[in-house]
Amino acid sequence: MGQFLEDFIPNRDRFSYPERMQQGITLHREIDTFTDAHPEIWEAKKVFSPMVRLYSGAFVDVALDYFLANSLSENDLKSHSTHVYQVLRKYEEVLPEKLGRMVDGMQKDNWLYNYKEDWGIKYSMQNVLNKAKYLDKNLAVFEVFLNNKPQLQKHFEAFFPQLFAHAKKVNSEF
């Protein structure tokens, strides 16, 4: 739950949530900090930065979601997606309004599961473009992803085991 809350609440509000949710928020921040400082991510950002400059990190995040989804078995990805939607629904009453509205679309279109598909990532990248204040909504960012998929996958494969180990260590400290 805290993993989702992090992107939707001001820092000062995190203490109003139960301890386990606060831990999820903290874990999300640790993951973001580790990711932002990692050399593989810096290299992956170079794929998108000529086109989207400071937004390159957002597009790398989406690309990583694609490779993560494709690293799981079909059953594991389905099970994980279903579980996440169940948890979000269980705690609907504590979700910030914007996140609550987003959950409806997420579940209806099964975003988490469909990250494994090119069209699912295209949809996600278009959402980033639509929300970006200073980017043309018609940029060919998805084509950049497709044209650089092997390179981005190499960055994912070098980065993700290290991220997983870091997150496991941080989580064990709770």
For each residue, the residues with C-beta under 8 A, 3 or more apart:
1: 4 5 17 20 21 24 87 88 91 94
2: 5 6 17 20 21 22 23 24 25 26 27 28
3: 6 24 25 27 28
4: 1 7 8 88 95 99
5: 1 2 8 9 14 17 21 24 25 95 96 99
6: 2 3 9 14 24 25 28 29 32
7: 4 28 99
8: 4 5 95 96 98 99
9: 5 6 13 14 25 96
10: 13
11: 14
12: 15
13: 9 10 16 17
14: 5 6 9 11 17 22 25
15: 12 22
16: 13
17: 1 2 5 13 14 21 22 25 94
18: 21 22
19: 22 23
20: 1 2 23 24
21: 1 2 5 17 18 24 25 91 94
22: 2 14 15 17 18 19 25 26
23: 2 19 20 26 27 171 174
24: 1 2 3 5 6 20 21 27 28
25: 2 3 5 6 9 14 17 21 22 28 29
26: 2 22 23 29 30 170 174
27: 2 3 23 24 30 31 167 170 171 174
28: 2 3 6 7 24 25 31 32
29: 6 25 26 32 33
30: 26 27 33 34 166 167 170
31: 27 28 34 35 163 166 167
32: 6 28 29 35 36
33: 29 30 36 37
34: 30 31 37 38 163 166 167
35: 31 32 38 41 61 159 163
36: 32 33 41 57
37: 33 34 41
38: 34 35 41 42 159 162 163
39: 42 43
40: 43 44 155 156 158 159
41: 35 36 37 38 44 45 57 60 155 159
42: 38 39 45 46
43: 39 40 46 155
44: 40 41 47 48 60 63 64 151 152 155 156 159
45: 41 42 48 49 56 57 60
46: 42 43 49 50 56
47: 44 56 60 144 145 148 151 152
48: 44 45 51 52 55 56 59 60 141 144
49: 45 46 52 53 56
50: 46
51: 48 139 140 141 144
52: 48 49 55 56 58 59 132 135 139 141
53: 49 56
54: 57
55: 48 52 58 59 128 132 135
56: 45 46 47 48 49 52 53 59 60
57: 36 41 45 54 60 61
58: 52 55 61 62 128 132
59: 48 52 55 56 62 63 125 128 141 144 145
60: 41 44 45 47 48 56 57 63 64 152
61: 35 57 58 64 65
62: 58 59 65 66 121 124 125 128 145
63: 44 59 60 66 67 121 145 152 156
64: 44 60 61 67 68 156 159 160
65: 61 62 68 69 115 121 124
66: 62 63 69 70 115 116 118 120 121 145
67: 63 64 70 71 152 153 156 157 160
68: 64 65 71 72 115 156 160
69: 65 66 72 77 112 113 115 116
70: 66 67 116
71: 67 68 160
72: 68 69 76 77 80 116
73: 76 77
74: 77 78
75: 78 79
76: 72 73 79 80
77: 69 72 73 74 80 81 112 113 116
78: 74 75 81 82 113
79: 75 76 82 83
80: 72 76 77 83 84 112
81: 77 78 84 85 110 112 113
82: 78 79 85 86
83: 79 80 86 87
84: 80 81 87 88 112
85: 81 82 88 89 103 106 107 112
86: 82 83 89 90
87: 1 83 84 90 91
88: 1 4 84 85 91 92 95 103 106 107
89: 85 86 92 103 107
90: 86 87
91: 1 21 87 88 94 95
92: 88 89 95 100 103
93:
94: 1 17 21 91
95: 4 5 8 88 91 92 99 100 103
96: 5 8 9 99 100
97: 100 101
98: 8 101 102
99: 4 5 7 8 95 96 102 103
100: 92 95 96 97 103 104
101: 97 98 104 105
102: 98 99 105 106
103: 85 88 89 92 95 99 100 106 107
104: 100 101 107 108
105: 101 102 108 109 111
106: 85 88 102 103 109 110 111 112
107: 85 88 89 103 104 110
108: 104 105
109: 105 106 114 123
110: 81 106 107 113 114
111: 105 106 114 115 120 123 124
112: 69 77 80 81 84 85 106 115
113: 69 77 78 81 110 116
114: 109 110 111 117 119 120 123
115: 65 66 68 69 111 112 120 121 124
116: 66 69 70 72 77 113 120
117: 114 120 121
118: 66 121 122 146
119: 114 122 123
120: 66 111 114 115 116 117 123 124
121: 62 63 65 66 115 117 118 124 125 142 145
122: 118 119 125 126 142
123: 109 111 114 119 120 126 127
124: 62 65 111 115 120 121 127 128
125: 59 62 121 122 128 129 141 142 145
126: 122 123 129 130 137 142
127: 123 124 130 131
128: 55 58 59 62 124 125 131 132 141
129: 125 126 132 135 136 137 138 139 141
130: 126 127 137
131: 127 128
132: 52 55 58 128 129 135
133:
134:
135: 52 55 129 132 139
136: 129 139
137: 126 129 130
138: 129
139: 51 52 129 135 136
140: 51 143 144
141: 48 51 52 59 125 128 129 144 145
142: 121 122 125 126 145 146
143: 140 146 147
144: 47 48 51 59 140 141 147 148
145: 47 59 62 63 66 121 125 141 142 148 149 152
146: 118 142 143 149
147: 143 144
148: 47 144 145 151 152
149: 145 146 152 153
150: 153 154
151: 44 47 148 154 155
152: 44 47 60 63 67 145 148 149 155 156
153: 67 149 150 156 157
154: 150 151 157 158
155: 40 41 43 44 151 152 158 159
156: 40 44 63 64 67 68 152 153 159 160
157: 67 153 154 160 161
158: 40 154 155 161 162
159: 35 38 40 41 44 64 155 156 162 163
160: 64 67 68 71 156 157 163 164
161: 157 158 164 165
162: 38 158 159 165 166
163: 31 34 35 38 159 160 166 167
164: 160 161 167 168
165: 161 162 168 169
166: 30 31 34 162 163 169 170
167: 27 30 31 34 163 164 170 171
168: 164 165 171 172
169: 165 166 172 173
170: 26 27 30 166 167 173 174
171: 23 27 167 168 174
172: 168 169
173: 169 170
174: 23 26 27 170 171
